[in-house]
Amino acid sequence: MTPADALPLTQWIIAQGLQGTHETKFLDGLCERLNEAGMPLLRVNICQPTLHPVIGGHLFIWRRDQPAAVE
């Protein structure tokens, strides 16, 4: 991926954040775009910490062989 290829991806990421896109939908779109850009992803895990006193965080998992990311 060249810097020129990264600009549209960066703009898409910012737009998704401003729109409040759900994390699983965001992860699906991000992984799809990275695969199209030549990054052969098989699996991606993202953990987001929370301020909840019992729940430490949310885990989001994307797998190439699955139809959508899961929470």
PQR file with spaces between the fields and no chain letter, atoms N, CA, C, O and H, PARSE charges and radii, in Angstrom:
ATOM       1  N    MET     1       0.853   -1.171    0.000 -0.4000 1.5000
ATOM       2  CA   MET     1       0.000    0.000    0.000 -0.0000 2.0000
ATOM       3  C    MET     1       0.899    1.235    0.000  0.5500 1.7000
ATOM       4  O    MET     1       1.781    1.377    0.848 -0.5500 1.4000
ATOM       5  N    THR     2       0.666    2.109   -0.948 -0.4000 1.5000
ATOM       6  CA   THR     2       1.441    3.339   -1.045 -0.0000 2.0000
ATOM       7  C    THR     2       0.734    4.448   -0.262  0.5500 1.7000
ATOM       8  O    THR     2      -0.446    4.317    0.064 -0.5500 1.4000
ATOM       9  H    THR     2      -0.050    1.993   -1.637  0.4000 1.0000
ATOM      10  N    PRO     3       1.445    5.539    0.042 -0.5600 1.5000
ATOM      11  CA   PRO     3       0.773    6.667    0.702  0.2800 2.0000
ATOM      12  C    PRO     3      -0.432    7.182   -0.082  0.5500 1.7000
ATOM      13  O    PRO     3      -1.415    7.620    0.516 -0.5500 1.4000
ATOM      14  N    ALA     4      -0.366    7.135   -1.401 -0.4000 1.5000
ATOM      15  CA   ALA     4      -1.503    7.573   -2.221 -0.0000 2.0000
ATOM      16  C    ALA     4      -2.701    6.646   -2.035  0.5500 1.7000
ATOM      17  O    ALA     4      -3.845    7.096   -2.080 -0.5500 1.4000
ATOM      18  H    ALA     4       0.433    6.779   -1.886  0.4000 1.0000
ATOM      19  N    ASP     5      -2.446    5.357   -1.826 -0.4000 1.5000
ATOM      20  CA   ASP     5      -3.531    4.396   -1.583 -0.0000 2.0000
ATOM      21  C    ASP     5      -4.136    4.594   -0.194  0.5500 1.7000
ATOM      22  O    ASP     5      -5.317    4.316    0.018 -0.5500 1.4000
ATOM      23  H    ASP     5      -1.516    4.991   -1.789  0.4000 1.0000
ATOM      24  N    ALA     6      -3.328    5.073    0.746 -0.4000 1.5000
ATOM      25  CA   ALA     6      -3.775    5.214    2.132 -0.0000 2.0000
ATOM      26  C    ALA     6      -4.735    6.396    2.320  0.5500 1.7000
ATOM      27  O    ALA     6      -5.548    6.378    3.244 -0.5500 1.4000
ATOM      28  H    ALA     6      -2.369    5.299    0.574  0.4000 1.0000
ATOM      29  N    LEU     7      -4.658    7.406    1.475 -0.4000 1.5000
ATOM      30  CA   LEU     7      -5.498    8.591    1.658 -0.0000 2.0000
ATOM      31  C    LEU     7      -6.994    8.276    1.590  0.5500 1.7000
ATOM      32  O    LEU     7      -7.730    8.695    2.484 -0.5500 1.4000
ATOM      33  H    LEU     7      -3.997    7.421    0.724  0.4000 1.0000
ATOM      34  N    PRO     8      -7.479    7.554    0.568 -0.5600 1.5000
ATOM      35  CA   PRO     8      -8.913    7.241    0.563  0.2800 2.0000
ATOM      36  C    PRO     8      -9.330    6.387    1.763  0.5500 1.7000
ATOM      37  O    PRO     8     -10.427    6.556    2.295 -0.5500 1.4000
ATOM      38  N    LEU     9      -8.463    5.477    2.187 -0.4000 1.5000
ATOM      39  CA   LEU     9      -8.763    4.647    3.351 -0.0000 2.0000
ATOM      40  C    LEU     9      -8.840    5.503    4.615  0.5500 1.7000
ATOM      41  O    LEU     9      -9.733    5.319    5.442 -0.5500 1.4000
ATOM      42  H    LEU     9      -7.571    5.340    1.755  0.4000 1.0000
ATOM      43  N    THR    10      -7.919    6.421    4.755 -0.4000 1.5000
ATOM      44  CA   THR    10      -7.932    7.335    5.902 -0.0000 2.0000
ATOM      45  C    THR    10      -9.202    8.180    5.916  0.5500 1.7000
ATOM      46  O    THR    10      -9.820    8.363    6.964 -0.5500 1.4000
ATOM      47  H    THR    10      -7.194    6.571    4.083  0.4000 1.0000
ATOM      48  N    GLN    11      -9.582    8.685    4.769 -0.4000 1.5000
ATOM      49  CA   GLN    11     -10.805    9.486    4.678 -0.0000 2.0000
ATOM      50  C    GLN    11     -12.040    8.644    5.013  0.5500 1.7000
ATOM      51  O    GLN    11     -12.967    9.129    5.662 -0.5500 1.4000
ATOM      52  H    GLN    11      -9.079    8.536    3.918  0.4000 1.0000
ATOM      53  N    TRP    12     -12.049    7.389    4.573 -0.4000 1.5000
ATOM      54  CA   TRP    12     -13.170    6.499    4.885 -0.0000 2.0000
ATOM      55  C    TRP    12     -13.248    6.236    6.390  0.5500 1.7000
ATOM      56  O    TRP    12     -14.336    6.260    6.965 -0.5500 1.4000
ATOM      57  H    TRP    12     -11.296    6.995    4.046  0.4000 1.0000
ATOM      58  N    ILE    13     -12.100    5.985    7.034 -0.4000 1.5000
ATOM      59  CA   ILE    13     -12.059    5.740    8.479 -0.0000 2.0000
ATOM      60  C    ILE    13     -12.613    6.941    9.240  0.5500 1.7000
ATOM      61  O    ILE    13     -13.422    6.782   10.154 -0.5500 1.4000
ATOM      62  H    ILE    13     -11.216    5.965    6.567  0.4000 1.0000
ATOM      63  N    ILE    14     -12.182    8.132    8.864 -0.4000 1.5000
ATOM      64  CA   ILE    14     -12.658    9.351    9.529 -0.0000 2.0000
ATOM      65  C    ILE    14     -14.161    9.508    9.336  0.5500 1.7000
ATOM      66  O    ILE    14     -14.877    9.829   10.284 -0.5500 1.4000
ATOM      67  H    ILE    14     -11.525    8.261    8.121  0.4000 1.0000
ATOM      68  N    ALA    15     -14.642    9.286    8.125 -0.4000 1.5000
ATOM      69  CA   ALA    15     -16.083    9.415    7.847 -0.0000 2.0000
ATOM      70  C    ALA    15     -16.891    8.428    8.678  0.5500 1.7000
ATOM      71  O    ALA    15     -17.955    8.777    9.189 -0.5500 1.4000
ATOM      72  H    ALA    15     -14.061    9.025    7.354  0.4000 1.0000
ATOM      73  N    GLN    16     -16.400    7.202    8.819 -0.4000 1.5000
ATOM      74  CA   GLN    16     -17.117    6.205    9.608 -0.0000 2.0000
ATOM      75  C    GLN    16     -17.185    6.610   11.078  0.5500 1.7000
ATOM      76  O    GLN    16     -18.207    6.414   11.735 -0.5500 1.4000
ATOM      77  H    GLN    16     -15.536    6.918    8.404  0.4000 1.0000
ATOM      78  N    GLY    17     -16.096    7.172   11.587 -0.4000 1.5000
ATOM      79  CA   GLY    17     -16.090    7.642   12.967 -0.0000 2.0000
ATOM      80  C    GLY    17     -17.064    8.785   13.182  0.5500 1.7000
ATOM      81  O    GLY    17     -17.773    8.819   14.188 -0.5500 1.4000
ATOM      82  H    GLY    17     -15.266    7.331   11.053  0.4000 1.0000
ATOM      83  N    LEU    18     -17.105    9.715   12.251 -0.4000 1.5000
ATOM      84  CA   LEU    18     -18.023   10.851   12.365 -0.0000 2.0000
ATOM      85  C    LEU    18     -19.484   10.428   12.236  0.5500 1.7000
ATOM      86  O    LEU    18     -20.368   11.063   12.811 -0.5500 1.4000
ATOM      87  H    LEU    18     -16.529    9.688   11.434  0.4000 1.0000
ATOM      88  N    GLN    19     -19.738    9.362   11.484 -0.4000 1.5000
ATOM      89  CA   GLN    19     -21.105    8.868   11.308 -0.0000 2.0000
ATOM      90  C    GLN    19     -21.549    7.984   12.471  0.5500 1.7000
ATOM      91  O    GLN    19     -22.735    7.679   12.599 -0.5500 1.4000
ATOM      92  H    GLN    19     -19.020    8.847   11.017  0.4000 1.0000
ATOM      93  N    GLY    20     -20.614    7.573   13.313 -0.4000 1.5000
ATOM      94  CA   GLY    20     -20.959    6.709   14.432 -0.0000 2.0000
ATOM      95  C    GLY    20     -21.254    5.282   14.009  0.5500 1.7000
ATOM      96  O    GLY    20     -22.107    4.620   14.601 -0.5500 1.4000
ATOM      97  H    GLY    20     -19.651    7.821   13.209  0.4000 1.0000
ATOM      98  N    THR    21     -20.563    4.808   13.000 -0.4000 1.5000
ATOM      99  CA   THR    21     -20.759    3.445   12.492 -0.0000 2.0000
ATOM     100  C    THR    21     -20.489    2.430   13.595  0.5500 1.7000
ATOM     101  O    THR    21     -19.517    2.558   14.339 -0.5500 1.4000
ATOM     102  H    THR    21     -19.870    5.346   12.519  0.4000 1.0000
ATOM     103  N    HIS    22     -21.356    1.414   13.697 -0.4000 1.5000
ATOM     104  CA   HIS    22     -21.171    0.355   14.696 -0.0000 2.0000
ATOM     105  C    HIS    22     -19.836   -0.346   14.461  0.5500 1.7000
ATOM     106  O    HIS    22     -19.382   -0.472   13.324 -0.5500 1.4000
ATOM     107  H    HIS    22     -22.145    1.310   13.092  0.4000 1.0000
ATOM     108  N    GLU    23     -19.227   -0.791   15.524 -0.4000 1.5000
ATOM     109  CA   GLU    23     -17.884   -1.366   15.460 -0.0000 2.0000
ATOM     110  C    GLU    23     -17.786   -2.561   14.521  0.5500 1.7000
ATOM     111  O    GLU    23     -16.818   -2.663   13.768 -0.5500 1.4000
ATOM     112  H    GLU    23     -19.596   -0.689   16.448  0.4000 1.0000
ATOM     113  N    THR    24     -18.757   -3.465   14.546 -0.4000 1.5000
ATOM     114  CA   THR    24     -18.665   -4.640   13.675 -0.0000 2.0000
ATOM     115  C    THR    24     -18.797   -4.256   12.202  0.5500 1.7000
ATOM     116  O    THR    24     -18.112   -4.820   11.349 -0.5500 1.4000
ATOM     117  H    THR    24     -19.544   -3.382   15.158  0.4000 1.0000
ATOM     118  N    LYS    25     -19.666   -3.309   11.905 -0.4000 1.5000
ATOM     119  CA   LYS    25     -19.807   -2.847   10.517 -0.0000 2.0000
ATOM     120  C    LYS    25     -18.526   -2.132   10.070  0.5500 1.7000
ATOM     121  O    LYS    25     -18.083   -2.293    8.933 -0.5500 1.4000
ATOM     122  H    LYS    25     -20.223   -2.850   12.597  0.4000 1.0000
ATOM     123  N    PHE    26     -17.939   -1.344   10.971 -0.4000 1.5000
ATOM     124  CA   PHE    26     -16.677   -0.669   10.667 -0.0000 2.0000
ATOM     125  C    PHE    26     -15.573   -1.681   10.393  0.5500 1.7000
ATOM     126  O    PHE    26     -14.832   -1.550    9.419 -0.5500 1.4000
ATOM     127  H    PHE    26     -18.299   -1.214   11.895  0.4000 1.0000
ATOM     128  N    LEU    27     -15.465   -2.695   11.257 -0.4000 1.5000
ATOM     129  CA   LEU    27     -14.418   -3.698   11.094 -0.0000 2.0000
ATOM     130  C    LEU    27     -14.593   -4.462    9.787  0.5500 1.7000
ATOM     131  O    LEU    27     -13.610   -4.741    9.101 -0.5500 1.4000
ATOM     132  H    LEU    27     -16.067   -2.801   12.048  0.4000 1.0000
ATOM     133  N    ASP    28     -15.838   -4.805    9.431 -0.4000 1.5000
ATOM     134  CA   ASP    28     -16.094   -5.470    8.139 -0.0000 2.0000
ATOM     135  C    ASP    28     -15.576   -4.611    6.982  0.5500 1.7000
ATOM     136  O    ASP    28     -14.860   -5.099    6.107 -0.5500 1.4000
ATOM     137  H    ASP    28     -16.637   -4.578    9.989  0.4000 1.0000
ATOM     138  N    GLY    29     -15.944   -3.340    6.990 -0.4000 1.5000
ATOM     139  CA   GLY    29     -15.540   -2.445    5.908 -0.0000 2.0000
ATOM     140  C    GLY    29     -14.041   -2.226    5.857  0.5500 1.7000
ATOM     141  O    GLY    29     -13.447   -2.195    4.779 -0.5500 1.4000
ATOM     142  H    GLY    29     -16.525   -2.944    7.701  0.4000 1.0000
ATOM     143  N    LEU    30     -13.428   -2.073    7.021 -0.4000 1.5000
ATOM     144  CA   LEU    30     -11.979   -1.852    7.073 -0.0000 2.0000
ATOM     145  C    LEU    30     -11.226   -3.058    6.533  0.5500 1.7000
ATOM     146  O    LEU    30     -10.327   -2.909    5.705 -0.5500 1.4000
ATOM     147  H    LEU    30     -13.910   -2.098    7.897  0.4000 1.0000
ATOM     148  N    CYS    31     -11.582   -4.243    6.993 -0.4000 1.5000
ATOM     149  CA   CYS    31     -10.881   -5.447    6.547 -0.0000 2.0000
ATOM     150  C    CYS    31     -11.099   -5.691    5.057  0.5500 1.7000
ATOM     151  O    CYS    31     -10.179   -6.120    4.359 -0.5500 1.4000
ATOM     152  H    CYS    31     -12.312   -4.364    7.665  0.4000 1.0000
ATOM     153  N    GLU    32     -12.292   -5.425    4.571 -0.4000 1.5000
ATOM     154  CA   GLU    32     -12.569   -5.562    3.135 -0.0000 2.0000
ATOM     155  C    GLU    32     -11.672   -4.625    2.334  0.5500 1.7000
ATOM     156  O    GLU    32     -11.093   -5.032    1.326 -0.5500 1.4000
ATOM     157  H    GLU    32     -13.039   -5.077    5.137  0.4000 1.0000
ATOM     158  N    ARG    33     -11.555   -3.391    2.769 -0.4000 1.5000
ATOM     159  CA   ARG    33     -10.728   -2.416    2.048 -0.0000 2.0000
ATOM     160  C    ARG    33      -9.244   -2.764    2.132  0.5500 1.7000
ATOM     161  O    ARG    33      -8.518   -2.592    1.153 -0.5500 1.4000
ATOM     162  H    ARG    33     -12.026   -3.061    3.587  0.4000 1.0000
ATOM     163  N    LEU    34      -8.782   -3.250    3.281 -0.4000 1.5000
ATOM     164  CA   LEU    34      -7.377   -3.642    3.409 -0.0000 2.0000
ATOM     165  C    LEU    34      -7.066   -4.847    2.529  0.5500 1.7000
ATOM     166  O    LEU    34      -5.995   -4.901    1.924 -0.5500 1.4000
ATOM     167  H    LEU    34      -9.372   -3.390    4.076  0.4000 1.0000
ATOM     168  N    ASN    35      -7.972   -5.811    2.445 -0.4000 1.5000
ATOM     169  CA   ASN    35      -7.774   -6.954    1.547 -0.0000 2.0000
ATOM     170  C    ASN    35      -7.698   -6.492    0.103  0.5500 1.7000
ATOM     171  O    ASN    35      -6.844   -6.951   -0.655 -0.5500 1.4000
ATOM     172  H    ASN    35      -8.841   -5.767    2.937  0.4000 1.0000
ATOM     173  N    GLU    36      -8.595   -5.579   -0.282 -0.4000 1.5000
ATOM     174  CA   GLU    36      -8.588   -5.057   -1.654 -0.0000 2.0000
ATOM     175  C    GLU    36      -7.306   -4.296   -1.965  0.5500 1.7000
ATOM     176  O    GLU    36      -6.867   -4.250   -3.114 -0.5500 1.4000
ATOM     177  H    GLU    36      -9.289   -5.206    0.334  0.4000 1.0000
ATOM     178  N    ALA    37      -6.701   -3.693   -0.924 -0.4000 1.5000
ATOM     179  CA   ALA    37      -5.466   -2.931   -1.109 -0.0000 2.0000
ATOM     180  C    ALA    37      -4.227   -3.825   -1.145  0.5500 1.7000
ATOM     181  O    ALA    37      -3.113   -3.339   -1.337 -0.5500 1.4000
ATOM     182  H    ALA    37      -7.058   -3.730    0.010  0.4000 1.0000
ATOM     183  N    GLY    38      -4.424   -5.136   -0.959 -0.4000 1.5000
ATOM     184  CA   GLY    38      -3.285   -6.048   -1.062 -0.0000 2.0000
ATOM     185  C    GLY    38      -2.784   -6.613    0.258  0.5500 1.7000
ATOM     186  O    GLY    38      -1.771   -7.313    0.273 -0.5500 1.4000
ATOM     187  H    GLY    38      -5.329   -5.531   -0.803  0.4000 1.0000
ATOM     188  N    MET    39      -3.457   -6.335    1.359 -0.4000 1.5000
ATOM     189  CA   MET    39      -3.082   -6.928    2.648 -0.0000 2.0000
ATOM     190  C    MET    39      -3.895   -8.209    2.820  0.5500 1.7000
ATOM     191  O    MET    39      -5.105   -8.139    3.036 -0.5500 1.4000
ATOM     192  H    MET    39      -4.280   -5.767    1.347  0.4000 1.0000
ATOM     193  N    PRO    40      -3.265   -9.364    2.731 -0.5600 1.5000
ATOM     194  CA   PRO    40      -4.010  -10.623    2.802  0.2800 2.0000
ATOM     195  C    PRO    40      -4.358  -10.999    4.245  0.5500 1.7000
ATOM     196  O    PRO    40      -3.703  -11.848    4.849 -0.5500 1.4000
ATOM     197  N    LEU    41      -5.387  -10.362    4.783 -0.4000 1.5000
ATOM     198  CA   LEU    41      -5.782  -10.616    6.168 -0.0000 2.0000
ATOM     199  C    LEU    41      -6.542  -11.934    6.276  0.5500 1.7000
ATOM     200  O    LEU    41      -7.372  -12.261    5.427 -0.5500 1.4000
ATOM     201  H    LEU    41      -5.919   -9.672    4.292  0.4000 1.0000
ATOM     202  N    LEU    42      -6.246  -12.681    7.330 -0.4000 1.5000
ATOM     203  CA   LEU    42      -6.991  -13.896    7.638 -0.0000 2.0000
ATOM     204  C    LEU    42      -7.909  -13.682    8.831  0.5500 1.7000
ATOM     205  O    LEU    42      -9.036  -14.177    8.865 -0.5500 1.4000
ATOM     206  H    LEU    42      -5.572  -12.415    8.019  0.4000 1.0000
ATOM     207  N    ARG    43      -7.399  -12.924    9.827 -0.4000 1.5000
ATOM     208  CA   ARG    43      -8.142  -12.729   11.073 -0.0000 2.0000
ATOM     209  C    ARG    43      -7.695  -11.404   11.697  0.5500 1.7000
ATOM     210  O    ARG    43      -6.514  -11.058   11.670 -0.5500 1.4000
ATOM     211  H    ARG    43      -6.483  -12.523    9.800  0.4000 1.0000
ATOM     212  N    VAL    44      -8.665  -10.668   12.262 -0.4000 1.5000
ATOM     213  CA   VAL    44      -8.372   -9.411   12.956 -0.0000 2.0000
ATOM     214  C    VAL    44      -9.171   -9.387   14.253  0.5500 1.7000
ATOM     215  O    VAL    44     -10.378   -9.632   14.246 -0.5500 1.4000
ATOM     216  H    VAL    44      -9.625  -10.949   12.284  0.4000 1.0000
ATOM     217  N    ASN    45      -8.510   -9.096   15.356 -0.4000 1.5000
ATOM     218  CA   ASN    45      -9.160   -8.936   16.656 -0.0000 2.0000
ATOM     219  C    ASN    45      -8.904   -7.513   17.141  0.5500 1.7000
ATOM     220  O    ASN    45      -7.774   -7.028   17.094 -0.5500 1.4000
ATOM     221  H    ASN    45      -7.530   -8.897   15.362  0.4000 1.0000
ATOM     222  N    ILE    46      -9.953   -6.853   17.605 -0.4000 1.5000
ATOM     223  CA   ILE    46      -9.824   -5.513   18.175 -0.0000 2.0000
ATOM     224  C    ILE    46     -10.514   -5.516   19.525  0.5500 1.7000
ATOM     225  O    ILE    46     -11.673   -5.914   19.636 -0.5500 1.4000
ATOM     226  H    ILE    46     -10.871   -7.247   17.644  0.4000 1.0000
ATOM     227  N    CYS    47      -9.806   -5.074   20.544 -0.4000 1.5000
ATOM     228  CA   CYS    47     -10.389   -4.977   21.878 -0.0000 2.0000
ATOM     229  C    CYS    47     -10.489   -3.510   22.255  0.5500 1.7000
ATOM     230  O    CYS    47      -9.523   -2.756   22.136 -0.5500 1.4000
ATOM     231  H    CYS    47      -8.864   -4.750   20.454  0.4000 1.0000
ATOM     232  N    GLN    48     -11.671   -3.116   22.710 -0.4000 1.5000
ATOM     233  CA   GLN    48     -11.928   -1.732   23.090 -0.0000 2.0000
ATOM     234  C    GLN    48     -12.234   -1.695   24.585  0.5500 1.7000
ATOM     235  O    GLN    48     -13.199   -2.320   25.026 -0.5500 1.4000
ATOM     236  H    GLN    48     -12.456   -3.728   22.807  0.4000 1.0000
ATOM     237  N    PRO    49     -11.428   -0.973   25.377 -0.5600 1.5000
ATOM     238  CA   PRO    49     -11.708   -0.904   26.819  0.2800 2.0000
ATOM     239  C    PRO    49     -12.995   -0.135   27.111  0.5500 1.7000
ATOM     240  O    PRO    49     -13.420    0.711   26.324 -0.5500 1.4000
ATOM     241  N    THR    50     -13.603   -0.441   28.248 -0.4000 1.5000
ATOM     242  CA   THR    50     -14.818    0.255   28.663 -0.0000 2.0000
ATOM     243  C    THR    50     -14.611    0.868   30.044  0.5500 1.7000
ATOM     244  O    THR    50     -13.626    0.571   30.720 -0.5500 1.4000
ATOM     245  H    THR    50     -13.258   -1.128   28.887  0.4000 1.0000
ATOM     246  N    LEU    51     -15.532    1.713   30.454 -0.4000 1.5000
ATOM     247  CA   LEU    51     -15.496    2.307   31.787 -0.0000 2.0000
ATOM     248  C    LEU    51     -16.410    1.564   32.758  0.5500 1.7000
ATOM     249  O    LEU    51     -16.639    2.025   33.876 -0.5500 1.4000
ATOM     250  H    LEU    51     -16.332    1.954   29.905  0.4000 1.0000
ATOM     251  N    HIS    52     -16.926    0.426   32.336 -0.4000 1.5000
ATOM     252  CA   HIS    52     -17.821   -0.373   33.168 -0.0000 2.0000
ATOM     253  C    HIS    52     -17.021   -0.999   34.324  0.5500 1.7000
ATOM     254  O    HIS    52     -15.902   -1.467   34.112 -0.5500 1.4000
ATOM     255  H    HIS    52     -16.740    0.051   31.428  0.4000 1.0000
ATOM     256  N    PRO    53     -17.581   -1.013   35.539 -0.5600 1.5000
ATOM     257  CA   PRO    53     -16.823   -1.541   36.685  0.2800 2.0000
ATOM     258  C    PRO    53     -16.597   -3.053   36.652  0.5500 1.7000
ATOM     259  O    PRO    53     -15.699   -3.550   37.333 -0.5500 1.4000
ATOM     260  N    VAL    54     -17.395   -3.799   35.873 -0.4000 1.5000
ATOM     261  CA   VAL    54     -17.251   -5.258   35.822 -0.0000 2.0000
ATOM     262  C    VAL    54     -16.711   -5.726   34.475  0.5500 1.7000
ATOM     263  O    VAL    54     -15.865   -6.618   34.411 -0.5500 1.4000
ATOM     264  H    VAL    54     -18.124   -3.396   35.320  0.4000 1.0000
ATOM     265  N    ILE    55     -17.206   -5.117   33.401 -0.4000 1.5000
ATOM     266  CA   ILE    55     -16.791   -5.516   32.051 -0.0000 2.0000
ATOM     267  C    ILE    55     -15.556   -4.709   31.668  0.5500 1.7000
ATOM     268  O    ILE    55     -15.592   -3.479   31.639 -0.5500 1.4000
ATOM     269  H    ILE    55     -17.893   -4.392   33.453  0.4000 1.0000
ATOM     270  N    GLY    56     -14.475   -5.402   31.377 -0.4000 1.5000
ATOM     271  CA   GLY    56     -13.216   -4.725   31.073 -0.0000 2.0000
ATOM     272  C    GLY    56     -13.115   -4.185   29.664  0.5500 1.7000
ATOM     273  O    GLY    56     -12.376   -3.232   29.416 -0.5500 1.4000
ATOM     274  H    GLY    56     -14.445   -6.401   31.401  0.4000 1.0000
ATOM     275  N    GLY    57     -13.854   -4.785   28.727 -0.4000 1.5000
ATOM     276  CA   GLY    57     -13.752   -4.321   27.353 -0.0000 2.0000
ATOM     277  C    GLY    57     -14.657   -5.109   26.429  0.5500 1.7000
ATOM     278  O    GLY    57     -15.318   -6.063   26.838 -0.5500 1.4000
ATOM     279  H    GLY    57     -14.454   -5.559   28.928  0.4000 1.0000
ATOM     280  N    HIS    58     -14.673   -4.690   25.170 -0.4000 1.5000
ATOM     281  CA   HIS    58     -15.442   -5.371   24.129 -0.0000 2.0000
ATOM     282  C    HIS    58     -14.446   -5.900   23.110  0.5500 1.7000
ATOM     283  O    HIS    58     -13.523   -5.193   22.704 -0.5500 1.4000
ATOM     284  H    HIS    58     -14.136   -3.915   24.838  0.4000 1.0000
ATOM     285  N    LEU    59     -14.638   -7.143   22.700 -0.4000 1.5000
ATOM     286  CA   LEU    59     -13.779   -7.760   21.698 -0.0000 2.0000
ATOM     287  C    LEU    59     -14.565   -7.905   20.403  0.5500 1.7000
ATOM     288  O    LEU    59     -15.698   -8.386   20.407 -0.5500 1.4000
ATOM     289  H    LEU    59     -15.388   -7.717   23.029  0.4000 1.0000
ATOM     290  N    PHE    60     -13.962   -7.488   19.302 -0.4000 1.5000
ATOM     291  CA   PHE    60     -14.564   -7.604   17.981 -0.0000 2.0000
ATOM     292  C    PHE    60     -13.632   -8.466   17.138  0.5500 1.7000
ATOM     293  O    PHE    60     -12.425   -8.229   17.085 -0.5500 1.4000
ATOM     294  H    PHE    60     -13.042   -7.097   19.298  0.4000 1.0000
ATOM     295  N    ILE    61     -14.213   -9.478   16.475 -0.4000 1.5000
ATOM     296  CA   ILE    61     -13.415  -10.435   15.712 -0.0000 2.0000
ATOM     297  C    ILE    61     -13.912  -10.480   14.274  0.5500 1.7000
ATOM     298  O    ILE    61     -15.107  -10.626   14.016 -0.5500 1.4000
ATOM     299  H    ILE    61     -15.193   -9.671   16.517  0.4000 1.0000
ATOM     300  N    TRP    62     -12.969  -10.353   13.344 -0.4000 1.5000
ATOM     301  CA   TRP    62     -13.271  -10.498   11.921 -0.0000 2.0000
ATOM     302  C    TRP    62     -12.429  -11.665   11.403  0.5500 1.7000
ATOM     303  O    TRP    62     -11.239  -11.770   11.701 -0.5500 1.4000
ATOM     304  H    TRP    62     -11.999  -10.235   13.553  0.4000 1.0000
ATOM     305  N    ARG    63     -13.068  -12.538   10.622 -0.4000 1.5000
ATOM     306  CA   ARG    63     -12.363  -13.649    9.976 -0.0000 2.0000
ATOM     307  C    ARG    63     -12.755  -13.675    8.510  0.5500 1.7000
ATOM     308  O    ARG    63     -13.919  -13.481    8.160 -0.5500 1.4000
ATOM     309  H    ARG    63     -14.034  -12.453   10.379  0.4000 1.0000
ATOM     310  N    ARG    64     -11.782  -13.913    7.671 -0.4000 1.5000
ATOM     311  CA   ARG    64     -12.052  -13.903    6.236 -0.0000 2.0000
ATOM     312  C    ARG    64     -13.102  -14.943    5.845  0.5500 1.7000
ATOM     313  O    ARG    64     -13.885  -14.703    4.926 -0.5500 1.4000
ATOM     314  H    ARG    64     -10.836  -14.071    7.955  0.4000 1.0000
ATOM     315  N    ASP    65     -13.134  -16.081    6.518 -0.4000 1.5000
ATOM     316  CA   ASP    65     -14.064  -17.141    6.148 -0.0000 2.0000
ATOM     317  C    ASP    65     -15.446  -17.003    6.800  0.5500 1.7000
ATOM     318  O    ASP    65     -16.283  -17.893    6.649 -0.5500 1.4000
ATOM     319  H    ASP    65     -12.498  -16.276    7.264  0.4000 1.0000
ATOM     320  N    GLN    66     -15.693  -15.919    7.510 -0.4000 1.5000
ATOM     321  CA   GLN    66     -16.983  -15.666    8.143 -0.0000 2.0000
ATOM     322  C    GLN    66     -17.713  -14.546    7.403  0.5500 1.7000
ATOM     323  O    GLN    66     -17.065  -13.666    6.837 -0.5500 1.4000
ATOM     324  H    GLN    66     -15.012  -15.197    7.633  0.4000 1.0000
ATOM     325  N    PRO    67     -19.051  -14.561    7.393 -0.5600 1.5000
ATOM     326  CA   PRO    67     -19.784  -13.546    6.632  0.2800 2.0000
ATOM     327  C    PRO    67     -19.706  -12.138    7.221  0.5500 1.7000
ATOM     328  O    PRO    67     -19.851  -11.159    6.489 -0.5500 1.4000
ATOM     329  N    ALA    68     -19.476  -12.020    8.543 -0.4000 1.5000
ATOM     330  CA   ALA    68     -19.432  -10.693    9.163 -0.0000 2.0000
ATOM     331  C    ALA    68     -18.657  -10.765   10.463  0.5500 1.7000
ATOM     332  O    ALA    68     -18.510  -11.839   11.048 -0.5500 1.4000
ATOM     333  H    ALA    68     -19.358  -12.816    9.137  0.4000 1.0000
ATOM     334  N    ALA    69     -18.162   -9.624   10.916 -0.4000 1.5000
ATOM     335  CA   ALA    69     -17.468   -9.540   12.199 -0.0000 2.0000
ATOM     336  C    ALA    69     -18.457   -9.797   13.329  0.5500 1.7000
ATOM     337  O    ALA    69     -19.655   -9.548   13.192 -0.5500 1.4000
ATOM     338  H    ALA    69     -18.281   -8.753   10.441  0.4000 1.0000
ATOM     339  N    VAL    70     -17.941  -10.294   14.441 -0.4000 1.5000
ATOM     340  CA   VAL    70     -18.785  -10.570   15.608 -0.0000 2.0000
ATOM     341  C    VAL    70     -18.256   -9.814   16.815  0.5500 1.7000
ATOM     342  O    VAL    70     -17.076   -9.472   16.894 -0.5500 1.4000
ATOM     343  H    VAL    70     -16.968  -10.496   14.552  0.4000 1.0000
ATOM     344  N    GLU    71     -19.161   -9.563   17.750 -0.4000 1.5000
ATOM     345  CA   GLU    71     -18.806   -8.842   18.973 -0.0000 2.0000
ATOM     346  C    GLU    71     -18.655   -9.842   20.094  0.5500 1.7000
ATOM     347  O    GLU    71     -18.356   -9.460   21.225 -0.5500 1.4000
ATOM     348  H    GLU    71     -20.120   -9.840   17.685  0.4000 1.0000
